[in-house]
Amino acid sequence: MHRLKGGTNGATKGLATAFPERTLGTPISENAFAGLGGGLALDGRFVPVIEFMYPDFLWVAADQVFNQIGKARHMFGGQDPVPLVLRTKVAMGSGYGSQHLMDPAGIFATSAGWRIVAPSTAADYVGLMNAALALGDPVLVIEHVDLYGEKDEIIAGDLDYIIPPGNAAVRREGKDVTVISYLSMVKHSLEAIEQTGVDAELIDLRWLDRASLDWETIEESVKKTNAVLIVEQGAVGTSYGGWLADEIQRRLFDWLDQPVQRVTGAESSPSISRVLERAAIARTEEVVAGLETVRRHAGGAA
């Protein structure tokens, strides 16, 4: 963002020049600048936005991210807000190697205190970022490199609109299966639905954390379709869909005609080899296979 003039993908191009007094260049130490951001948030006069160039780097700042920032509001009895935004990006498919490509949603969703947003459109990005900046909780904003190059439209006029917690988007209505996804896998899900001809209802979660999930939309859809396919791109070991599948089967068991199905990447992390990287992540082809599994099990068939 600072010396790279907008980061490795240019997502914040021009920001440091436009707002030099509000942009702080730091040494490449996630532990240091995450802690600095947490302190600024607790001070009460600032809403710091910090960036992890790749989400894998969160491990070197894990104490600050999870033990300090994530738990601070709870430890102080909810009296002191922690208005902090942490931006990062999923870079699967870019060939950057195992230390740069993880999807952090599952790690943060199972860690106390963090809100999580994962926009799949430009218009949603604006509304979700505005919501993140307005909250008194720390918010992880996940982006995806595949979406940076997509031409998209934002809502004309007022750019201060907010998409508050608890607001998923139904991208496609259907009656055969409820497909739940986020980020770039929303587009891959739409492609897979078109290829298979399955009449799927596609829910773009937008808000991913436990406190912010739109259960009303999910429940309404599942009661209609009686089947669920959770779609994500990353490794099964750090999967977001693991805990979500458990929550769905406990909440909505009586309306499910088959087990909750999941599409994820492989057990291994992506490699810098394009061939091995492709083998480790999910894209349209894996969603097609997931939809075919749901179709085979429809009506309780083996």
N, C-alpha and C positions, 0 to 999 in steps of 0.2 A: 504493500500500500504506500509506503514511504519512498524508499530509494528505488523500488521496482516500478514506480509510477502507476500504481493501480493493481499490484499483485501479479501473480503468474498468469492470470487470465484476464487482467484488465477490468475486473469487476468494480474497482473503486477509482478508475482512471479520472484524474483531474480533481479529486477530492482534497488532496493535500495542498494543491495550489489554490483552490477556491477558499479553503478554510485553514490557512496556516496556523492561526492561533488556537485552533481546536484539534489539530492533528499532532500527535506525539510519536515521534520515531523512537523506537527502543532497541536495545540489543536483542539478538535472536535468542531469547530465553523465555519460553512460554511460562515457566514457573514464576519468573519475575514479573512479567507484565500482566499475567492473570491475577497475581496477588495485588499488584498496583491497582488494577481495575476493581477488584473486590473492595479494597480500602476506600477508593473514591466513591463507590456505590454506597458504602456504609456511612460515609461522611454526610450524605444527605443533600449536598448541593450540586451533584453531578449525576448524569446518566451515561456512564462510560460504555463505549462500544469497542470491544476488543476482537481481534481476528486471529484464529489459528489457521495458518496457511493450508494445513491439511489436518483432518481430525485425529489422525494417528498420533500427532504431537501432544494430544491431551494427556498422554501417559506421563510425560515428564513434568506435567503440572497437576497431576492427579490430586495431590493433597489440597492445593488451592481450589481446584474446581469442585471436588466432591466433599472434602472434609470442612472446608471453610465457606466458600461462596454458596454451595448448595444447602448447607445446614444452618447458615447464620440466622436467617429469619426465624427458624424454629427455635434455635437456642436462646434467642432473645424474646421469646414469647410472642412472636408475631408483631411486636411493637415497632420494630425498625425495618423498613422496607430495604430491599436489596435490588435497586433498579439497574440491572446490568444486562447487556446484550452481548452474547458471544456468537460471532459469525464463523462458519467454516463451510467447507465444500466437500462433496463426495466426488472423487475423480476417477471412478471405475471406468475403464475403457480408454484411459489416456496413456497407459503404458508407463506410469511413474513408479511402479514397483510396490512391494508389500508394505512399505513403511509410509505410504502416501494415499492409500485407496480405500480405507475402511468407511463403512456407514456407521456413525456414532449413535444412531437413534436408539438401538437396543440397550446400549450402555447407560445413556442418560435416562431412559424411561424406567430403568430399574434402580436409579439412584435418587435419593430423596431431594426434593426442593426445586428441581429444574422444570421449567416449562419448555416445550419443544414445538417449533413450527417448521414445516417443510413444504414450501410453496411449489406448485407445478406450473404456474402461469405468472406472467409479469404483473397482471392486475392483482393477483393474490399476494405477490411479493410485497407490493406497496401497502396493502391493507394489513398484512400480517406483521410487517416490520413496524408500522405505526402502532399496532397493538402491543408489540413487544416493548417498544420504547415507552409506552404509557403505563405498563404494569409495574408493580412494586416488587415483582419476583425476578430472579435471574432467568433469562430466556435464551435457549440455544436456537439459533436460526441456521438451518441446514440448507445449503444450496447444492446444485449439481452442475458439473462442467458441461454436460450435454445440453443444458437449458440456456447457458450463456449465449450460444450461437443461434438460438431460435428467435425468429422474428415474431413479435407478439404485440398486442395492444394493451394499453392501460386505460383506465376510465378517464375520460376527458374532463377537464375542469379542476375540481377540488382534488388535490392529492393527499389530503389529510384524512381520508376515510379509513375506517378501522374494521377489520374482521375479527371480532372478539372471540375468546375461547368458547368452545362448544359449538362451532359452526363448520361442519364438514360440507363438502359440495358433492351432489350427485351428478356425475359427468355423463352418465347414460342410464336410462331406466330399463329394467328388464324383469323377468319373472323366474328364470331358471337357476340363477346363482348370484349371490352377493360377492362381488370382487372388491376387496379393500386394499388400497395402495396409497402411495405418496411419491413426491418428486418425479423423476423422469419415468418411473415405472407406470405412472398413469397413462402416458402415451403408449408405452409398450403393451399395456393391458388393452387399450382401445384397439391397437393393431391386431392383437391375438383374438379378441372378440370378433372382429370383422373376418378374420381368416377362418375361424372355426364355425361361425354361424350360431354360436351359443347365445341365447337371449339373456345376457348377463346385465345385472345392475352394477354400475361402477361407482364406488364411493372414494373420493379424494379426501383423505382425512384432514389435511391442512394442519390441525392441532393434534399432536401425537401423545402428549403426556397424560397420565392417569386423571389428573384434575381437570383437563381441558377437552377430553374426548367427547364427541357428539354422540352419546349413546342413544339419544332419541332417534336420530337418523339411522344408525346401525340396526337398532331393534326393529324399527318399522320395515326396513328392507329384509331382514332375516325372516321375519314372520311372514313375509310374502314369498320369498324364494326357497326357504328351508334348506339352504346350503351356503357355505362360505368358502371363499378362496382368498387367502391373504397373500399379497404379492409384494416382494421386496427384492433388492438386487444383491445385497451383501451376504457375507458368510453366515452359515447356519449357526455357528457357535456363539456369535454375538447378535443373534437375530432379534429384531423388534417383534416379529410376529409370534415368537414363542410364548411370551406372557399374554399377548393379545388373544391368541387362540385359547389359552386357558381361561381367560376372563369371559370370552364369548361362550364357551361350552358350559361354564357354570351359570351364567346369566340366562342363556337362551337354549339350554339343552332340550327343553320340551318342543322346540320348533325346528330342531335340526334332524333331517332325515339321513344324514351321513356325517362322519367325522369332519371337523374343520380341516380343510386341505391347505397346504402352504407351498408357495414358490419362493425359494431362496437361492443364494449362491451355494458353492460347495463348502466343504469343511476347511479347506486350505484358504489362506489369504491369496489375493491375486499376485501374480509374478510379473516381472518386467517383460517377460516374453509375451508377445501378443497372443500366441496360441494358448499358452498356459493361463494367461489372464482371462481370455474368453471362456475357458473351461471352468473357471472359478466363479464366474458371476452369472446372474440371470438377466436375460433380455426377452425379446418377444417369443422366441422359440420355447423357452422354459414356461412361459405363461400359457402358450398353446398346449403344452403337455399337461399343465395343471388343469386347464379347462376340460381336456379330454378325460382326465381322471374323474373330475366331478360328473361328467356326462355318463361315464361307465357306472358310477355308483348311484345315479339318479333312481329314485323310487326304491332304494334299499337293495339294489342289485349288487352282486359280488364283483 
